[in-house]
Amino acid sequence: MTTVQGPQQYIDDMARKRGYVLDYHKVMAKQDFDVLQAANGLVGAAYLDQRTLDRKTKELIFIVSLTVMRASKGHIQSHIKVALGLGLSPREILEAIEISLPEAGIVAFQAGFEAWREVVGADGLEPTVEVFQGGSGSAA
């Protein structure tokens, strides 16, 4: 997919259309612009272009698939932020992440949950009895 725009304009357009850019997008824009354009064309066709599924649904699918694939926290968070910006509620996003539990297990779920918790600022309840304090990666 060859365009007449340069790498800087292209990365700026990506940011406007997606609502985010990842570190690899920035580096590829400078280091291998042709491959970035090719990869972005696939993303456009499958994710960004309006087809049957709306953008909110696609964001939820992306969040769940990134959680299951154990993508980086920042990558998951970028899609959570876009989803919130599209009007999805924190609860709707959490329910989508919870879908990862039966198929991918607690470890994958916890990665998506932690990304969500940080973005939305969710807090929890502390036990009122003495207990060993497990970390966020604890399986129980």
Backbone torsions as a table, in degrees:
resi	resn	phi	psi	omega
1	MET	NA	95.9	-178.5
2	THR	-92.6	135.6	177.0
3	THR	-123.7	166.3	178.6
4	VAL	-90.7	-10.1	179.5
5	GLN	-80.1	154.6	178.9
6	GLY	-83.8	172.2	-177.3
7	PRO	-57.4	-41.0	-177.9
8	GLN	-65.6	-46.1	178.7
9	GLN	-63.3	-38.0	-179.2
10	TYR	-63.4	-46.2	-179.2
11	ILE	-67.0	-35.8	176.2
12	ASP	-64.9	-42.0	177.3
13	ASP	-64.6	-39.5	176.3
14	MET	-58.7	-46.1	-178.7
15	ALA	-61.9	-42.2	179.0
16	ARG	-64.8	-44.5	-175.5
17	LYS	-73.2	-40.9	-177.1
18	ARG	-84.9	-33.9	-172.2
19	GLY	92.0	1.5	179.1
20	TYR	-165.0	162.4	164.1
21	VAL	-138.4	147.5	179.0
22	LEU	-94.6	162.8	180.0
23	ASP	-56.4	-41.1	-178.6
24	TYR	-65.3	-30.9	176.4
25	HIS	-61.4	-45.1	-177.5
26	LYS	-62.8	-44.6	-178.5
27	VAL	-70.2	-42.8	179.8
28	MET	-64.9	-32.7	177.9
29	ALA	-59.0	-35.2	-179.3
30	LYS	-89.6	-36.1	-170.8
31	GLN	-94.5	-33.3	179.7
32	ASP	-152.8	73.1	-175.1
33	PHE	-58.0	-37.9	-178.8
34	ASP	-61.9	-44.2	-179.6
35	VAL	-69.2	-38.6	176.3
36	LEU	-58.6	-45.2	179.2
37	GLN	-62.1	-40.3	179.1
38	ALA	-65.3	-46.3	179.6
39	ALA	-64.4	-40.8	-179.6
40	ASN	-67.0	-29.7	175.9
41	GLY	-62.9	-41.7	177.3
42	LEU	-64.6	-45.2	178.5
43	VAL	-60.8	-40.7	178.4
44	GLY	-60.1	-47.1	-178.1
45	ALA	-65.5	-41.2	-175.3
46	ALA	-86.4	-26.2	-168.0
47	TYR	-127.0	-48.6	-171.7
48	LEU	-85.1	-37.4	-178.4
49	ASP	-67.2	139.8	178.5
50	GLN	-72.5	120.6	176.2
51	ARG	-129.4	-132.1	-178.4
52	THR	-78.1	-45.6	180.0
53	LEU	-79.0	140.7	177.4
54	ASP	-81.1	167.8	-174.9
55	ARG	-63.9	-35.6	178.9
56	LYS	-61.7	-46.2	179.5
57	THR	-62.0	-43.8	179.4
58	LYS	-61.9	-38.5	178.8
59	GLU	-63.9	-43.1	178.1
60	LEU	-61.6	-41.8	177.9
61	ILE	-63.2	-43.0	178.7
62	PHE	-60.7	-45.9	-179.1
63	ILE	-59.7	-45.3	179.8
64	VAL	-66.2	-44.9	-178.4
65	SER	-65.8	-37.9	177.0
66	LEU	-67.0	-36.5	176.2
67	THR	-63.2	-48.5	-179.3
68	VAL	-62.4	-37.4	-179.8
69	MET	-80.8	-2.4	-179.3
70	ARG	57.1	47.5	176.4
71	ALA	-65.6	169.4	179.5
72	SER	-63.0	150.9	179.8
73	LYS	-57.0	-42.6	-179.4
74	GLY	-61.1	-37.5	179.2
75	HIS	-66.3	-46.6	178.2
76	ILE	-61.1	-44.3	-178.0
77	GLN	-63.5	-34.5	178.9
78	SER	-61.1	-38.9	179.0
79	HIS	-75.4	-32.7	175.1
80	ILE	-63.0	-43.1	179.6
81	LYS	-64.4	-40.8	176.7
82	VAL	-63.0	-43.7	-179.8
83	ALA	-60.5	-43.9	177.0
84	LEU	-61.8	-41.7	178.6
85	GLY	-63.9	-26.2	177.6
86	LEU	-82.9	-4.4	177.8
87	GLY	102.7	2.3	175.4
88	LEU	-71.1	145.5	-179.7
89	SER	-85.1	157.0	174.2
90	PRO	-54.2	-37.8	-179.8
91	ARG	-65.7	-41.7	178.4
92	GLU	-61.4	-41.4	179.6
93	ILE	-67.1	-42.8	177.5
94	LEU	-60.0	-44.2	179.5
95	GLU	-61.3	-35.9	176.9
96	ALA	-65.8	-45.0	179.5
97	ILE	-61.5	-36.5	180.0
98	GLU	-62.4	-22.7	177.3
99	ILE	-61.8	-24.7	179.7
100	SER	-69.3	-21.4	-175.5
101	LEU	-55.8	-55.3	-175.2
102	PRO	-67.5	-30.9	-175.9
103	GLU	-94.3	-37.6	-174.5
104	ALA	-106.7	-16.7	176.4
105	GLY	92.8	175.0	-173.3
106	ILE	-66.7	-35.8	-177.2
107	VAL	-65.7	-45.5	177.2
108	ALA	-64.6	-44.7	178.4
109	PHE	-56.2	-45.9	-177.4
110	GLN	-60.5	-34.2	178.6
111	ALA	-65.5	-45.9	177.6
112	GLY	-67.1	-40.2	179.5
113	PHE	-62.2	-44.5	-179.7
114	GLU	-64.0	-40.1	176.6
115	ALA	-60.8	-45.2	179.2
116	TRP	-63.1	-47.8	-177.2
117	ARG	-56.7	-43.9	179.9
118	GLU	-65.1	-41.7	-177.7
119	VAL	-67.4	-45.1	-174.7
120	VAL	-90.7	-8.2	179.2
121	GLY	71.1	31.0	-179.0
122	ALA	-70.3	139.3	175.3
123	ASP	-119.3	176.5	-177.0
124	GLY	-133.2	-167.0	177.8
125	LEU	-103.2	141.8	175.7
126	GLU	-97.9	140.4	176.4
127	PRO	-62.7	148.5	176.8
128	THR	-96.8	3.9	176.7
129	VAL	-115.9	158.9	179.7
130	GLU	-67.7	132.3	-175.8
131	VAL	-154.1	151.4	172.9
132	PHE	-67.5	132.3	-179.1
133	GLN	-92.4	106.9	175.8
134	GLY	-80.6	154.4	177.4
135	GLY	-78.2	178.6	-180.0
136	SER	-66.3	-18.2	-179.9
137	GLY	-91.2	2.2	-179.5
138	SER	-63.6	138.4	-176.3
139	ALA	-84.0	-11.7	-177.6
140	ALA	-108.6	NA	NA
